[in-house]
Amino acid sequence: MSIPDADNATATREKVRGCLLNLHHPDGGSKAIWFHGLGYELEDWQLLADDLLEIARSCEKHATERSPYGVKYKASGTVGRPGYRPGHISTAWIIEPDESPRLVTA
């Protein structure tokens, strides 16, 4: 059961490269260490983005929560590059009015 409109979801370069894979980001630095341990690199940020988008499209279940900005969806899955250990992850997506899902955090 995917999140609604998951085929049009986005995981932006700014969010993935600028935060989740950025070792120097004040909030994302510890996440970057974890993602690097799963085989993801800053230069190949699109690989992580694609794997996160796959969670939105193929999650077995998700939780929903209303916010002032739209509806948040929380979905879990497994990510990791070949030759590295897999990691279980929770993702958060938001669907603002008249928009497609957008990755908020992982």
C-alpha positions as CSV (number, residue, x, y, z in Angstrom):
1,M,0.0,0.0,0.0
2,S,1.9,3.1,-1.2
3,I,1.3,6.6,0.1
4,P,-1.1,8.5,-2.1
5,D,0.3,9.7,-5.5
6,A,3.6,8.0,-4.7
7,D,4.5,7.7,-8.3
8,N,4.8,11.5,-8.4
9,A,6.7,11.8,-5.1
10,T,9.9,13.8,-4.8
11,A,13.1,13.5,-2.8
12,T,14.9,16.7,-3.6
13,R,18.6,17.2,-4.1
14,E,18.5,19.8,-1.3
15,K,17.0,17.4,1.2
16,V,19.0,14.3,0.3
17,R,22.4,15.8,-0.6
18,G,22.2,18.9,1.5
19,C,20.9,17.3,4.6
20,L,20.8,13.5,4.8
21,L,24.2,12.9,3.2
22,N,25.9,16.1,4.4
23,L,28.4,15.2,7.2
24,H,28.6,18.9,8.2
25,H,24.8,19.6,8.4
26,P,23.8,20.5,12.0
27,D,20.7,18.2,11.9
28,G,21.7,15.7,9.3
29,G,25.3,15.0,10.1
30,S,24.6,12.0,12.3
31,K,22.2,10.7,9.7
32,A,24.9,11.1,7.0
33,I,27.3,8.9,9.0
34,W,24.6,6.2,9.2
35,F,23.8,6.5,5.5
36,H,27.5,6.4,4.5
37,G,27.8,3.1,6.5
38,L,25.0,1.7,4.2
39,G,27.1,2.6,1.1
40,Y,25.5,6.0,0.1
41,E,27.9,8.8,-0.9
42,L,27.3,12.5,-1.4
43,E,28.3,12.4,-5.0
44,D,25.7,9.7,-5.8
45,W,22.9,11.2,-3.8
46,Q,20.3,10.2,-6.4
47,L,20.8,6.5,-5.4
48,L,19.5,7.3,-1.9
49,A,16.8,9.5,-3.3
50,D,15.6,6.6,-5.5
51,D,15.7,4.1,-2.6
52,L,13.6,6.5,-0.4
53,L,11.1,7.0,-3.2
54,E,10.8,3.2,-3.5
55,I,9.7,3.1,0.1
56,A,7.0,5.6,-0.6
57,R,5.8,3.5,-3.6
58,S,6.0,0.1,-2.0
59,C,5.5,0.4,1.8
60,E,3.2,-2.2,3.3
61,K,1.5,0.3,5.6
62,H,1.8,3.9,6.6
63,A,0.6,6.2,9.3
64,T,-1.0,9.5,8.6
65,E,-1.1,12.8,10.6
66,R,-2.7,16.1,9.7
67,S,-0.6,19.2,10.0
68,P,-1.1,22.9,9.2
69,Y,0.8,22.3,6.0
70,G,-1.0,19.2,4.7
71,V,-1.1,15.5,5.5
72,K,2.1,13.8,6.7
73,Y,2.7,10.1,5.9
74,K,5.2,8.0,7.8
75,A,6.4,4.9,6.1
76,S,9.2,2.4,6.9
77,G,11.4,0.3,4.7
78,T,14.9,-1.0,4.2
79,V,17.7,0.7,2.3
80,G,21.3,0.0,1.5
81,R,23.7,-0.4,-1.4
82,P,25.0,-3.8,-2.7
83,G,27.9,-5.0,-0.7
84,Y,26.8,-3.1,2.4
85,R,24.6,-4.0,5.3
86,P,20.9,-3.0,5.0
87,G,19.3,-0.5,7.3
88,H,15.7,-0.2,8.5
89,I,14.5,3.4,8.1
90,S,11.5,5.5,8.8
91,T,10.6,8.2,6.3
92,A,8.2,11.1,6.5
93,W,6.4,12.6,3.5
94,I,4.0,15.5,3.3
95,I,1.3,16.2,0.8
96,E,0.4,19.8,0.7
97,P,-2.9,20.9,-1.0
98,D,-2.7,20.4,-4.7
99,E,0.9,19.0,-4.5
100,S,2.6,15.7,-4.9
101,P,4.2,13.9,-1.9
102,R,7.6,15.4,-0.8
103,L,10.2,13.9,1.4
104,V,10.4,15.7,4.7
105,T,12.9,13.5,6.5
106,A,14.3,10.1,7.0
